[in-house]
């Protein structure tokens, strides 16, 4: 009777061990880090820059700078968080050098208290999915995100798309937790305002159907 030998379990991804090896000059270890995070970093860069060529550039520059400056990584946060910080800086630099970046200005004195929030939140009578496909809703949301001011788009991307915590987002951007919360709220309000105009209805929040 043939005996089936179970396949060995794949080795768990150990970020800290790979970083330690990479610091000692192990390029294969750094290559494993690239393989683990390159898709996430590209998606992050694309969501901020809204341009595939720029996102590719950000991806390359982020990993090159991370490799060149591994000695500066102190290990007091995750390597991925440190890498995200580098990528965000590169993406924002792209935006600063790009002419005519489309933004949707928000009223600067806008207050983010309960009363103002209630005024901005839109509600639709019908389920948006009754009128639009999932793909169409995602396209509409993507266009709305594209119109955000870069600072708001970056916070929205990190928190609501990449799902970093508020604290991690603050660390990546070098701003306070309250600043993250304020920018995120204003980004969400701006998106809802734009989506309200798009759907021309008053009723449920479209985010519930994404």
N, C-alpha and C positions, 0 to 999 in steps of 0.2 A: 504493500500500500504506500502510495506516495505521500510524503510528508510535506505540507506547505509551510514554508518559513514566512512568518509575517514580515511585511516590509518595515524597515526601521522608520521610526517617527522622524520627520524632518526637524532639524535643530531649530529651536525657538530663536526668534530674532532678538539679539541682545545688543541694544543700541550702545550702552556704555562700554561693553567689551570691544565692539567694532571701532568706536571712537578712540579708545586707548590704543588699539593696534594701529589705527591710521596715524595717530600722533607719532608712533615709532617708525613711520615710513612704510607701512603696509598698504600699498595702493589697492590691493584686492579688497581689503576691509573697507576702504573708502568707496570703492566701487559698489559694494553691497549696500552701503548707506545711500548712494545715488539711486540704485535700483529700488530701494524701499520707498524713497520719498520723491522721486522725480515727477511722477504723475501728479502728486498733490501740489508740488511747487509750481508746476506748469499751470494747473487749474487755478491756483491762487493768482499767479501772474496774469493769466488771461482774464480773470474776473476783475482785476484792478485796471489793467491797461486796455482791455476790450480790443486787443489787436494781437493776432496770432504771431506775427513776426516779432513784435515787442516781447511777447510772452516767451518765445524761444530764446531771445537775447537775455531776458531776466533769468531764465532757467540756467543758462550757461554761466552767466556772471555770478549768480548766487553760489553755485557749487564751486566755481573757481576760487572765489573769495573765501569761501568756507575752508577749502583745502589749504589755501595759502596762509590762512590765519588761524589754523587749528590750535596753535599755541595760546591764542587769546581766549579760547573757550575754557571757562573755569569750571564747568560742570555743576554750577549752582542752579541750573535749569536743564530741561531736556535739550538734547542736541537739536531736535526738530524745532523747538521753539526758537532757538538761536538762529537756525537756518531760515525760518520764516521771517525773522526780523531782518536778516540780510536781504531776502527776496523782496520784502515790502519796500525797503529803502531803495532797491534797484528799480522797482516798478514805479514808485513815486518820482524818482529821478527821470524816468522815461516820460512821465506825464508833464513834469516841469519843463522838459525840453521840447515837448510836442506843441506845435502851434495849433490854436483853435480847438483846444479840448472842450467838448460840449459839456456844459453844466446846467443844472437847474438851480438858480439861486433861491435860497430860502430867506425869508424876512429875518434879518439879523437880530432885531430885538425880540424875536419870537420867544414867548415863555413856554416852558415845558411842564407846567403844572396841570392838575387834573382838569381844570376848565378848558384850557387850550387843547388838551389832548382830546377831550370829548368833541370839540368843534371839528377836529380834523379827521377823526375816524369815520370811514364810510361804511354803509351797510346796503347790500343789494337785496331786492325783493326775491329774485330767483337765484338758484344755484348757477354760478357762471359756467359750470360744466354742461348745463343744458344748452348753452349757446356756443361754447368753444371746446375744442378738443384739448387734451392734456398738452400736446405739442404747441398748440396755439397759445395756451395760457403761459407756458414757459417762455415762449418767444416774446409775448407781451411783457412779462416780468423782466426778462433780460434787457429789453429795450428801456424799461423804466429804470433799472439799475444803472444802465449805461449813462443815463441822464443825471445821475447824482453828482454832486460836487465830489472831487477825488477823496477828500478827508472822510466824508460820510460813506462813500462807496467802499473805502478800505475797511472801515470799522464793520460795515454790514457784511462784507465778504468774510472777514475773520470770524465774526460771531455767528452769523446766520447761515453761512455757506460752509465754511471750514469747521465750524462748531468749536472754536477755541472758547475757553471760559473768559469771563470779563477780566479776571486777573491776568490771564495769559495775554489777552489782547492789549491790555495796558502795558504789560512788560515789553511786548513786541514793538509797540509804537512809542514807548517812552513817555506815556502820558498817564494821568491819574485815572483811577477806576471811575470816579464821578464823570470825568471827561468822556470816557468810553461810553458810559450809560447815556449821557446827554447826546453824543453824536449818533449813537445807535437809535435812540428814540426819534431824533430829527430825521434820520435816514428812513426809518419805517413810516413816519408821517408823510414825508415827501413821496414815498412810493405809493402809499395809499391814496394820496391826492391825485397822483398821475393815473393810477388805476381807476379811480372814480371817474375821471374824465374819459378814460378809454372805454369803460363799460357803459357809461352814461346811465347808471342805475344807482339806487340806494338800497342796500341790503347787506348780505353776508360778506365777511372778509374773505377776499380771494385767497389769502395765504392758507386758509383751511383746506383748499383743494389742490395745493401744489404737492 
